[in-house]
Amino acid sequence: MQVKKVLAVVMSLCMAAGTVSYGAPFISQNMIAQAASVEADCYSFDESTGVLTLKGEVQRDAIKEFGYDLSEKVRSVVAEKGTILPQNCSTLFYYYTNCTSIDLSKADTGNVTNMNSMFSECSALKKLDISSFDTSKVTNMEDMFYGCSNLSSINLSSFDTSNVTNMSAMFYGCTGLTSIDLRNFDTGKVTKMSGMFLNCRKLTSIDVSSFDTGSVTNMGSMFYGCTGLTRLDLSRFNTANVVYMYSMFNGCYNLTKIDLSGFDTHNVEEMYTLFAGCTSLTSLDLSSFDTSSAIYMNDMFTLCEKLSTLTLGKNFKKLPENSYLPNGDGWVNVNAPKTVVSGDGKYAVIENNGKNTYKRLGTENENPENTNTYPTNIKVEYSEQYHQVRFSWNKVENADRYGIAVYLAGKWRIQTQNITGTVYTSPKNLTPGKTYKVAVAARVNGSWDTANAIKNAVTVTIK
């Protein structure tokens, strides 16, 4: 690395002349500008603008050495025409935390095999041009965009993933990502997908219908914290070789429907916290599940308070107490609806023989003919920009008004009673981090059903 430093040269010249001036500075503006630049064979960096320019055949060690000292000063990265990226691009731009733009559209990636953590922790990154990437030789994309929390979209249309084996945590922490197109992804060789979309909370849909998951062994935490998802179709997933499914849907609290009808779990050993925090799920069909190899099933249904219909297949022999399925008034087999089969504890214990559907007593879905007099399926959306919350709910038959109440200082306090639709948005600039308990009530035939509204209240934390 050749760093253009001139101060020492100037001082030596002054001393050679026998004097050192303490008056007006001798160093010219041009010299200062030179001192603020760094240059090597494969890059140049202008510290005054924060622009890192890549050129020629990029040496990973040179870029890593540069990054140790100056990564926090980089504001943008651009590749000149003819730039060739190294075979190992692992952590190449790791922790460029103040970089907002990276343009690699002119870079040649034809020989790259490793892109592990390539853009990891680029938390300020808003623009990323990798539209011309040749990824045909890449085998590792683990953590590739980890922590890129300000990216709202990523153009992956040029990606050839036919040789990739590891996609673990590829988009982990991309909390600003609102859409992603994975239809061209070839995942036939991928074995690891753990944490792939973990905490992608602004994604409202993920189309993985084209995924070939026949080689995957680890799907742990794959959709953990994807709080924007309401539905997920995994009916085409081949899970025959999967061993780890822990926390796969943990924290997906807006998820109301999930198709797992094709899941083969005969090799799965770890299912703990699989559906934990899926507070909006009302039914699950696990008839294809085989738990014969399962070692850990603890907390599998923690906080699944709305779950009222559960179908188990012949290879799901027992639902243990430590899976924490809320028992409520008890679960009954639909074929014998008067006999509770789940015990009298806080959490259900079910001995299953054959394929059976179970219903939980005392829930709104127990009797589908029953007409509710209070809102159900309450969904919550958060605005981090305006620090406010939006609530939506199912329409209540014969309701002419809806009301919002908040639990404050030990009492339920009415905020409004004049809502005519099924959506309510809170005022802006609420205090981030503050938690509220909120009830939504309906006025049906002139009467407010506040008891059930409070019973079904939701807890929100301002972001």
C-alpha positions in Angstrom: 0.0 0.0 0.0 1.4 3.4 -1.0 0.0 6.2 1.3 0.7 9.7 0.1 1.9 11.4 3.2 3.9 14.7 2.7 4.1 16.3 6.1 7.4 14.5 7.1 9.0 15.5 3.8 8.1 19.2 4.3 9.5 19.2 7.8 12.7 17.6 6.7 13.2 20.2 4.0 12.6 23.0 6.5 15.2 21.5 8.9 17.7 21.1 6.1 17.5 24.8 5.5 18.3 25.4 9.1 15.0 27.0 10.1 11.6 26.0 11.1 8.8 28.5 10.4 6.2 29.0 13.1 4.4 31.6 11.0 2.0 31.0 8.2 1.6 27.3 7.3 4.0 26.2 4.5 1.9 23.2 3.5 -0.2 23.9 0.4 -3.8 22.9 -0.1 -2.7 20.6 -2.9 -0.4 18.7 -0.5 -3.2 18.4 2.1 -5.5 17.0 -0.6 -2.8 14.4 -1.5 -2.5 13.5 2.2 -6.2 12.8 2.3 -6.0 10.1 -0.4 -5.0 6.5 -0.2 -4.0 4.5 -3.3 -3.0 0.9 -4.1 -2.8 -1.2 -7.2 -6.4 -2.3 -7.0 -8.1 0.6 -5.4 -8.1 4.3 -4.6 -9.8 6.1 -1.8 -10.7 9.8 -1.5 -11.1 10.5 2.1 -12.6 13.9 1.5 -15.6 12.4 -0.5 -15.6 9.0 1.1 -15.5 7.3 -2.3 -13.7 3.9 -2.6 -12.9 3.1 -6.2 -12.0 -0.5 -7.2 -9.9 -1.2 -10.3 -8.0 -3.9 -12.0 -7.6 -7.3 -10.3 -8.8 -6.8 -6.8 -6.7 -8.4 -4.0 -8.9 -9.4 -1.0 -6.0 -8.9 1.5 -5.5 -5.4 0.3 -9.2 -4.5 0.6 -9.3 -6.1 4.0 -6.2 -4.3 5.2 -7.8 -1.0 4.0 -11.0 -1.8 5.8 -9.4 -2.4 9.1 -8.3 1.3 9.2 -10.8 3.2 7.0 -14.0 1.2 6.5 -16.0 3.6 8.7 -15.0 6.5 6.5 -16.3 4.9 3.3 -19.5 6.5 2.0 -19.7 4.8 -1.4 -18.0 2.1 -3.4 -17.8 2.0 -7.2 -16.0 -0.5 -9.5 -14.3 0.8 -12.7 -14.7 -1.0 -15.9 -12.3 -4.0 -16.0 -12.4 -4.6 -12.3 -12.1 -8.3 -11.4 -13.2 -9.4 -8.0 -11.2 -12.1 -6.1 -12.2 -15.7 -6.0 -12.8 -15.3 -2.2 -15.1 -12.3 -1.6 -15.9 -13.4 1.9 -16.3 -10.3 4.2 -15.0 -8.1 1.4 -17.1 -5.1 2.5 -17.9 -6.3 6.0 -18.9 -3.6 8.5 -18.9 -0.7 6.1 -21.4 0.8 8.5 -21.5 4.3 6.9 -21.5 3.3 3.3 -24.8 4.2 1.6 -24.1 3.1 -2.0 -22.3 0.2 -3.6 -22.1 0.0 -7.4 -20.5 -3.2 -8.7 -22.3 -3.3 -12.0 -19.0 -3.1 -13.9 -17.2 -5.7 -11.8 -16.3 -9.2 -13.1 -17.4 -11.9 -10.6 -17.0 -14.9 -13.0 -14.3 -16.6 -10.8 -15.9 -15.9 -7.4 -16.7 -19.0 -5.3 -17.3 -17.5 -1.9 -19.6 -14.5 -1.1 -20.0 -15.3 2.6 -20.7 -12.1 4.5 -19.7 -10.0 1.5 -22.0 -7.1 2.5 -22.5 -8.1 6.1 -23.3 -5.3 8.5 -23.5 -2.6 5.9 -26.3 -1.1 8.0 -26.5 2.2 6.2 -26.6 0.8 2.7 -29.5 2.0 0.6 -28.4 1.4 -3.0 -26.7 -1.8 -4.1 -26.1 -2.5 -7.8 -25.2 -6.2 -8.3 -27.4 -6.6 -11.4 -24.5 -7.9 -13.5 -23.2 -10.4 -11.0 -22.1 -13.8 -12.4 -22.5 -16.2 -9.5 -22.4 -19.4 -11.5 -19.3 -20.6 -9.5 -20.4 -19.4 -6.1 -21.0 -22.1 -3.5 -21.3 -20.0 -0.3 -23.8 -17.1 0.2 -24.1 -17.4 4.0 -24.7 -14.0 5.7 -24.3 -12.3 2.4 -26.6 -9.4 3.2 -26.7 -9.9 7.0 -27.7 -6.7 8.8 -28.3 -4.6 5.7 -31.2 -3.0 7.5 -31.7 0.0 5.2 -32.0 -1.9 1.9 -35.6 -1.9 0.8 -35.0 -4.1 -2.3 -32.3 -6.2 -3.9 -32.1 -7.0 -7.6 -31.1 -10.7 -7.7 -32.3 -11.3 -11.3 -28.8 -12.1 -12.6 -28.1 -14.6 -9.8 -27.2 -18.2 -10.8 -27.4 -20.2 -7.6 -27.1 -23.6 -9.1 -23.9 -24.4 -7.2 -24.7 -22.7 -3.9 -24.8 -25.1 -0.9 -25.1 -22.6 1.9 -27.7 -19.8 2.2 -27.9 -19.6 6.0 -28.8 -16.1 7.2 -28.5 -14.8 3.7 -31.0 -12.0 4.4 -30.8 -12.1 8.2 -31.6 -8.7 9.7 -32.7 -7.1 6.4 -35.4 -5.3 8.4 -36.1 -2.7 5.7 -36.6 -5.2 2.9 -40.2 -4.8 1.5 -40.0 -7.1 -1.5 -37.7 -9.8 -2.9 -37.9 -11.9 -6.1 -36.5 -15.4 -5.7 -38.2 -17.0 -8.6 -35.0 -17.6 -10.5 -33.2 -19.2 -7.5 -32.0 -22.7 -8.1 -31.6 -24.3 -4.7 -31.1 -27.9 -5.7 -27.7 -28.1 -4.0 -28.5 -26.0 -0.9 -28.1 -27.9 2.4 -28.4 -25.0 4.8 -31.2 -22.4 5.0 -31.2 -21.7 8.7 -32.1 -18.0 9.5 -32.4 -17.2 5.8 -35.1 -14.6 6.3 -34.7 -14.1 10.0 -36.2 -10.7 11.1 -37.2 -9.6 7.6 -40.1 -8.0 9.3 -41.3 -5.7 6.5 -41.7 -8.6 4.0 -45.5 -9.2 3.6 -45.0 -12.1 1.3 -42.2 -14.5 0.3 -42.7 -16.6 -2.8 -40.5 -19.7 -2.3 -42.7 -21.9 -4.5 -39.8 -22.5 -6.9 -37.4 -23.7 -4.2 -36.0 -27.2 -4.5 -35.3 -28.1 -0.8 -34.6 -31.8 -1.3 -31.0 -31.4 -0.1 -31.7 -29.1 2.8 -30.9 -30.4 6.3 -31.2 -27.2 8.3 -34.3 -24.9 8.2 -33.9 -23.7 11.8 -35.2 -20.1 12.3 -35.7 -19.8 8.6 -38.7 -17.4 8.9 -38.1 -16.3 12.5 -39.4 -12.8 13.2 -41.0 -12.3 9.8 -43.8 -10.3 11.5 -45.2 -8.9 8.2 -46.2 -12.3 6.9 -49.8 -13.2 7.0 -49.7 -16.3 4.8 -47.0 -18.7 3.8 -47.3 -21.5 1.2 -44.7 -24.2 1.7 -46.8 -27.0 0.2 -44.0 -27.7 -2.4 -41.2 -27.9 0.2 -39.4 -31.3 0.3 -38.3 -31.7 3.9 -37.3 -35.4 3.7 -33.7 -34.6 4.7 -34.3 -31.9 7.2 -32.9 -32.5 10.7 -33.4 -29.0 12.2 -36.7 -27.1 12.2 -36.2 -25.2 15.5 -37.9 -21.8 15.6 -38.7 -22.0 11.9 -41.8 -19.8 12.3 -41.0 -18.3 15.8 -42.4 -14.8 16.3 -44.5 -14.7 13.1 -47.3 -13.2 15.0 -49.3 -12.0 12.0 -49.3 -15.4 10.3 -52.9 -16.6 10.0 -52.4 -19.4 7.5 -49.6 -21.8 6.7 -49.7 -24.8 4.4 -47.4 -27.6 5.8 -49.4 -30.4 4.2 -46.4 -31.7 2.3 -43.9 -31.7 5.2 -42.0 -35.0 5.8 -40.4 -34.7 9.2 -39.3 -38.2 9.8 -35.7 -37.1 10.1 -36.3 -34.0 12.2 -34.7 -34.0 15.6 -35.2 -30.5 16.8 -38.7 -28.9 16.6 -38.4 -26.7 19.7 -40.2 -23.3 19.5 -41.3 -24.2 16.0 -44.5 -22.1 16.1 -43.7 -20.1 19.3 -45.2 -16.6 19.2 -47.5 -17.4 16.2 -50.3 -15.6 18.1 -52.6 -15.2 15.1 -52.7 -18.9 14.0 -56.1 -20.4 14.6 -55.6 -23.8 12.9 -52.7 -26.1 11.9 -52.7 -29.3 9.8 -49.8 -31.4 10.9 -51.2 -34.6 9.6 -48.0 -35.3 7.6 -45.7 -34.8 10.6 -43.7 -37.8 11.8 -42.2 -37.1 15.2 -40.5 -40.5 15.6 -37.0 -38.9 15.4 -37.9 -35.8 17.4 -35.7 -35.2 20.5 -36.6 -31.6 21.3 -40.2 -30.5 21.1 -40.2 -28.0 24.0 -42.0 -24.7 23.6 -43.3 -25.8 20.2 -46.6 -23.9 20.6 -45.7 -21.3 23.2 -48.1 -18.3 23.0 -50.3 -19.8 20.4 -53.3 -18.6 22.3 -55.7 -18.5 19.3 -54.9 -22.0 18.1 -58.2 -23.8 18.3 -58.0 -26.5 15.6 -55.1 -29.0 15.3 -54.9 -32.0 13.1 -52.3 -34.7 13.9 -51.4 -37.7 11.7 -50.7 -41.3 12.6 -47.0 -40.7 13.1 -47.5 -37.9 15.6 -47.9 -40.1 18.6 -47.9 -37.7 21.5 -48.0 -34.0 22.1 -46.0 -33.5 25.4 -46.7 -31.0 28.1 -43.5 -29.1 27.5 -44.6 -28.3 23.9 -46.7 -25.7 25.8 -49.9 -25.9 23.7 -52.4 -23.7 25.6 -55.1 -26.0 27.1 -57.8 -23.5 28.0 -61.0 -25.5 28.7 -59.5 -28.6 27.1 -59.1 -30.2 23.7 -61.6 -32.7 22.3 -61.4 -35.1 19.3 -64.1 -33.9 16.8 -65.2 -37.6 16.7 -66.0 -37.4 20.4 -66.7 -33.8 21.1 -67.9 -34.2 24.7 -64.7 -35.9 26.0 -61.6 -33.8 26.9 -58.5 -35.6 25.9 -55.8 -33.1 26.8 -55.8 -33.3 30.6 -56.7 -30.5 33.1 -53.3 -28.7 33.2 -52.4 -25.3 31.8 -50.8 -27.0 28.8 -52.3 -29.8 26.7 -51.0 -33.4 26.8 -52.5 -35.4 23.9 -51.9 -39.1 23.2 -52.7 -39.5 19.5 -53.7 -42.7 17.7 -54.2 -42.4 13.9 -55.2 -39.2 12.1 -57.4 -37.0 14.2 -58.6 -33.4 14.4 -58.8 -31.7 17.8 -60.7 -28.7 18.8 -60.1 -26.5 21.8 -63.2 -25.8 23.9 -64.2 -22.2 24.8 -62.7 -20.6 21.7 -64.3 -18.5 19.0 -63.6 -21.2 16.4 -65.1 -24.0 18.5 -68.6 -23.3 17.0 -68.2 -21.7 13.5 -72.0 -21.1 13.4 -71.7 -18.7 16.4 -71.9 -15.0 15.4 -69.3 -13.0 17.3 -70.2 -9.7 18.9 -66.6 -8.6 19.2 -63.7 -8.1 16.6 -61.5 -11.1 15.9 -58.3 -11.6 13.9 -56.8 -8.3 15.1 -53.7 -7.5 13.1 -51.1 -4.9 14.1 -48.8 -2.9 11.8 -46.0 -0.7 13.1 -44.5 2.5 11.6 -41.0 3.1 12.9 -40.8 6.4 10.9 -43.9 7.9 12.6 -43.9 5.9 15.8 -47.5 4.9 15.5 -49.6 1.7 15.2 -52.3 0.6 12.9 -54.9 -2.0 13.9 -57.2 -3.9 11.6 -59.8 -6.6 12.4 -62.6 -8.7 10.9 -65.9 -7.1 10.3 -68.5 -7.9 13.0 -72.0 -8.7 11.7 -74.6 -6.0 12.6 -71.9 -3.7 14.2 -72.4 0.0 13.5 -69.5 1.3 15.5 -66.1 0.2 16.8 -64.2 1.5 19.8 -60.6 1.5 21.1 -59.6 1.2 24.7 -56.1 1.3 26.2 -55.1 0.0 29.6 -53.5 2.9 31.5 -52.7 3.3 35.2 -54.7 0.3 36.1 -57.8 1.2 34.2 -59.3 0.7 30.7 -59.6 4.1 29.1 -61.6 4.7 26.0 -59.7 6.4 23.2 -62.5 6.5 20.6 -66.0 5.0 20.0 -66.8 6.4 16.6 -64.9 4.1 14.2 -67.2 3.0 11.3 -64.6 0.9 9.4 -62.3 -2.0 10.5 -59.1 0.0 10.7 -57.7 2.4 13.3 -54.4 4.3 13.2 -53.0 5.7 16.4 -51.7 9.3 16.8 -48.1 9.9 15.6 -45.0 10.3 17.8 -45.8 7.8 20.5 -42.9 7.0 22.8 -40.7 4.3 21.2 -40.3 1.2 23.5 -43.4 1.9 25.5 -45.9 -1.0 25.7 -49.7 -0.8 25.6 -52.5 -3.2 26.0 -55.2 -2.4 23.5 -58.8 -3.7 23.2 -61.1 -3.3 20.2 -64.8 -3.4 20.9 -67.9 -3.5 18.6 -71.4 -2.0 19.1 -73.9 -4.6 18.0 -77.6 -3.8 18.1 -76.9 -0.9 20.4 -74.7 -2.9 22.9 -71.0 -2.9 23.4 -69.4 -6.3 24.1 -66.5 -4.9 26.3 -65.9 -8.1 28.2 -64.9 -10.1 25.1 -63.0 -7.1 23.7 -60.8 -7.0 26.8 -60.4 -10.8 26.9 -59.0 -10.6 23.3 -56.9 -7.5 23.9 -53.5 -7.3 22.1 -50.2 -6.0 23.5 -48.1 -3.6 21.4 -44.7 -2.0 21.8 -44.1 1.2 20.0 -41.2 1.2 17.5 
